[in-house]
Amino acid sequence: MDSGRSDREASSGNPNPENSGEASKGDALLEQLQKIDLAGVEDERARAIIRLLLNVVEDLRGELKKAQQEIAYLRERLRLRQGGEGKPGDNSSPPQPPRSSEKERNEPKERTKREKLSRIKIDREVKLDVDRASLPADAEDKGYEEKVVQELRIATDNVKFLRKKYYSASTGKTYLAPLPTGHCGEYGPNVRTLCVMFSHLCHMTEPKIGEWFANLGILISAGQISNFLTEGHEAFHREKEEIVEAGLSSGPWQHIDDTGTRVDGANWHCQVICNPLYTAYFTTERKDRLTPGVEGNGTGRLAGPADARVGSDGAEPHRGGGCHRRLSRRGRPSGSAAAGLR
């Protein structure tokens, strides 16, 4: 008999009360069947059938006992996982805190409502008056009672700019009044901002972004939406580089790690550099021993042992796992990256 079967049989010493009652009933029934005197059955064929049925019942009873022992063993293991103390040498998962009952989950909990009126920006005030004809003659004016209602207004703001134009015969040039800041091409800054926000914050696909604009009366092509999401983001890249530069200077150690990722159907690598103050992600084609992104020579790697020393915890860089290392800043990060302050 294997060790697992031994454990299960040993754990069946405290069976479920319900199973215990069923087991006692089954044993009593089997005992009564075994007392049947087959010699009193005259028909030989009937006697043989009864003997066969008794053997089948005995075999099934043995299988039932084994199943009950298995159930008791599994219930004990489940109890230990959910909060009981494990047995010596038990390699199961650590005990989990006991879960609340259905009754406790349905009980209403006391909730504290945060005050939010002071955090709401008031855009306009509207004074509402009562029809004086509907008031009694002795009604007195008691001022106003405030009621704040939050509302969002989404509407088109299509503008036709009439740009003043001058022509100079001496220079042969035409001079036009400049457009307001942020306006270039056929779309204003709010349309561009919404494209980026819907894609990166709301995780909307480009076709869904186009449908949203179309429902509001903005005519924009799928190619233009794609351009807004992939081009003209130099300011974001500069901000990312500044965050990485500040993060590398913010502490004596950095945590580095990597994981595989897919780019256009090819296997690339997502590298991360971080500490409690910031996190920077770099997507690179190669996976080198040293984390990419902080050397300015275009190789996308650290500058070697002189510039990347092992931290005080003695952790060495290794594939597929993170470690803490002391990094010295030298140049701007290279490669595709995203960074953010925590």
N, C-alpha and C positions, 0 to 999 in steps of 0.2 A: 504493500500500500504506500503511495507516495506521501511526501510531507504535507502537500496541500490538502489531501484527503484527511490526513491526521489532524491538521489544524481545524478543518471544518467539523470533524466529529467531536473534537475537544470543545469547540465553541458552541456546540449544541446543548451544553449542559443547562443553559438558561433559555429554553425555547420561548417563542412567542406564546402567551397564554391561550390565544385562540387556536394555534396549531397544536398546543398541548392537549386541549380538550378534544380536538378531532382525532389525535393520535390514540388517546385512551378509548374512545368509542370504537376506532378501527381494531384495536387490539382485542377488545371485548367481543366484537363480532367475529373476528378470526378464531378466537378461542371457542366460541360456540359452534362454529363450522367444523372445527377439528374434533368435536365430540360426537359428530354424526357417526352412527354405526352403519357402515356400508354393508355389513353382513346381513342386515335386516332388509336390504333391497333385493328382491327376488330376481328382477330382470337383470341379466348380465350386462346387456348393452347400456341400460340406465346406470348401473353401478360404475361402469367404465367412464361414462360421460361425467358423472358426479366427481369421480376421482380426478379426472382431467381438469374440471373446473376448480376444484379445491387447490390443485397445484398452480393453476393460473392466478388464483386469488393470492396465494402465498407469494408468488413471484412479484405480482403488482404491489403487494404490501411492502416487500423489500425495496422496490424502486421508489415507493412513496417516502419511506424513511430516509433514503439517500437524498431525495429532493428536499425534504424538510431540513435535513442537516445543512445542505447547501444554502438554503434560504436563510437559516439562522446565522450561518457564517457571513454571508453578504450583508445582512442587517447589522451585524456587529461591526463590520468594517465601515459601513456607512455611518454608524453612530460615532465611531472614532474620528472619522473625517469631519463630521459636523460639530465637533466640540468635545468629544471624549478624549481621554488621555490614551496615547498609543501604548502598545505592548513593547517590551524590550526587544530590540532588533527589528522592529517594524519599520520598513522603508517607505511607507505610504506618505502621502502629502501631509504637511503640517495641519493641525486642527484648525478648523474654520469656526468663527464665532457663530453661536446658534442663531438661526433665523427666527424672526418673529412669527407668531401664529397669524392665521387669517383674521381672527378677531382683533388682534393688535393692529394689523395693517389697516383695518377698516375704521378704527377709532379716530375721530377727528383730532388733529394736533393743533396746539395753540400756535398761531402764526402772528408774527409782528410785522405790520405793514410799514414799509419805509416811507418817510416823508419825501415827496417828490415835487411839490409845488415850487419850492425854492430852486429846483434844478431845471425847471421848464422855462425856456425863453419865450417871452410874450412879444409877438410880432405886431399886434394891433389891439386896440380896445374899442368895444362897441357898447354904447349906452342904450339900454332898453327901458322904455317907460310904459306905464300903465295907462290905458284909456281912462281919462278923468271922468268921463260920463258913466263908467261902470263902477266908480267908487262911491261909498257912502259920503254924506255931507261932512261928517266929522273925521274923515281919514286924514292923518298927519304924515308929512314927509319925513321919513327916517333915513334918507340917504340911499346908498346902493349896497347890494349884497353881491360879493364877487363869486363868479363861477368860471373856472378855467376849462376850456375844451381844446383838446389837441386835434389838429386837423392837418392834412397834407394836400397840397394843391399841385397836381401834375398836369401841365398844359403846354402847348407849343408856344414858343416865343420867337417866331421867324421874323427876322429883321431885314428890311431893304435899306442898305446904307447908300445914301446919296453923297458920293465922294466928290468934293470940289476938285476941279481940274483946271490946271493952268498950262499954257504953252508959251515957251520962250523961243522967239525966232533967232535970237543971238546964239543960243546954245543948241537949238534944234531938239530940245527935250520937252517932255510933258511931265508935269508935276501933279501928283494926286495926293489928296488928304489921306493920311495913314489910317488903317483900321484900328479899332480899340485893341488893347493888349489881350492876347489869348485867342483872337479871331484870325484864322487863316484858312484858306480853302473854302469849302462849302458848308462847313459845320463849326458850330461854336464850341467853347470849352466845356460846357455842360454835357453835350452829346459825347464828346471824347471821354470825359470822366465817367459817365454812366457805362460806356462800353467796357472800360477797364474794371470798374466796380462789379458789374454783373458777372464778368468772366472770372475774376480772381476771388471776389468776396462771396458772391451768390452761386458760383459754380454753374453758370448757365452756358449752354453751348452757343456757338455763333448763330445758327439758324434761329434759336429761341430769342436771342437778343434782337435779331432782325424782325421777328414777329412782334416783339414788344414795341419797338419803334413804329412799325407799320400801323399797329392798332391806335397809336397816338397821332398819326398823320405825318410822321417823319419818314421821308423817302431816302433810304440808304441801302446800298448794295452789300452783299456778303463780302466782297473783296475789300470794300472800304472798312468794314468792321474788323476784318483780319489785319489790315494795315494799322488801325488804331491799337490793336493788341500786340503788334510785333515791331512797330517802327516808332521812332521819335521818343524813345525812352531814355535818352542820354542823362536827363536829370535824375532818374531812378538809379541808373548805374553809378553815377557820381555819388549819390547818397549811400548806396551799398558799399562802395569802396571806402567812404569816410567811416561808416560803421565798423567795417572790418579793421581799419587802421586804429580806430579808437579802442576796439575790443582787444586787439593784440597788445595795446599799451595799458590796458586796465588792470592787469594782474600778473603775477609771476608764473602762472601756469595756464595751460589751455587743455581742454579735453578734445581728443580727435577720434573719429570713428568713420566707418564707411559701410555702404550697402549697395547691392546691385540694382540697376535701374535700366529701363529700355528707352532708347532714343531712336526714332525712325526704324524700329525693328531690329536694332543692333544692341548688343550688351555694352552698356556704359557703367559708370560708377558714380554714385552720389556720396561725396565726402562732406564731413561736417567738422567745423572748428567752433568751439564754444567754451564759455565759462558762465558763472551765474549771472553775468551782466548782458550777454549777447549770444546770438547763434548765427553762424554763417554757413550756407550750403553751397557746394561747388559740384557741378556735373561735369565729369571729365571722361575722356575716351579711354585713357589708360589708368591702371591701378598700380601705383608704384609703392615702394616700401615707405616713403615719406609722404605725408599728406600734402596735396597741392594747394596752391592758392595764395601763398604769401611771399613768393619771390618775384621780383620784377624783371627777370631776364627772359620771360616768355616761355620757359620750360614748364611752368605750372607745378614746380616742386619746391620743397624747402632747400636751403642752400647746403645741407649736409651737417655732419656732426658738430662743426664749429658754431653753427647758428641754431641747432636744434638739440639741446641737451636733455638727457633723461631726467625726469623730475625726481623729487626727493623720495617718492614712493618706489623708485626703481623699476617702474613699468617700462617695458620695451614695446615698440610698435609691432603689431602683428596683424595678419590678415583676418578680417571678419570680426574683429573685436575692438573695443575702445581702450584708450589709456590716457593718462595725464602726462603732458610733456611741457617743458619750458621752451617757449619759442621766442626768438628775438625777431623784431620787425625789420624787414629790409625790402623796401619797394612796395608797390601796389599789388593786390591780388590779381591773378590772371585766370582766364576761363570763365564759363558761364556760372553765375552764382546768384544766390538770394540771401539777404542778411536782414536781421531785425534786432532791435533792442528789446530786452525783456523788461 
